């Protein structure tokens, strides 16, 4: 049962992160930047994507689903 609980919580947490990052994206204008202070990582809005370096991309991939990652983020 514990494994099932962890899977549900992980799914819930991923969706919560995706919702929050969707709001970050929506509140940035073209060329706007967001800094993930805890990780000291920079993201810049370019069109429909948030651009970031490969370290930031990999870190985000740990907290969101794969489809959301591909749709929302791009490595430069």
N, C-alpha and C positions, 0 to 999 in steps of 0.2 A: 504494500500500500504506500509506503514512503516514496518509492520511485515514481508512482503515479502522481503523488502530490507534488513532487519536484518538477515533473513535466508540465503540469498545469500551471504552477507558479512561474516557471520559466516562460511559457507561452504568454501568460498574463503580463509579465514584466517586459517582454519584447514588444507587445502591442502598446503598452503604456509608453515605452521609449519612442516608438514610431509616432504615436499621437503627439507627444511633446516636440519631437523634431519636425513634424509637419507644421506645427505652430511657429517654431523658430524660422523655418523656411518661408512661411507665409508672411512673416513680419519683417523679413529682410527685403530691401529694394535691390535692384540690379546693382552689382558691385559691392553690396553690403557685406560686412564680415561679422562672424560670430566666433568667439573664442571659448573653447571648452577649457575653462580655468583649471579644473582639477587635473587635467591631462596636459595642459599647456599646448593645445592644438588649435590651429586656425583653419576656418572654413570661409570660403568666399562664394557668394551667390553669383552664378553665371547662367542666365536663362532659367531653366527648370531644374538645374543641378546645383549642389553644393560641392565646390572644388576643394580638394584637400590633398596633402601628401600621402604617400603609401602607408606611413605609420598611423596617421589619423584614420585612413580608410580601414585598415586592419582592426584598429581599436573599435570603430563604429560597428564593424561586422560582428563583433562579439555581443552587441547589445540590441541589434535589430534583426529582422528576418532578411533572408537573401533577396527576395523580390523587392522589398523596400529599399535595401541597400543599392541595388542596381538601378532602380527607378530614380533615386534621390541623390546619390553621391557619385562623384567622378574623381579619379586620381589625376593629378597633373604631373 
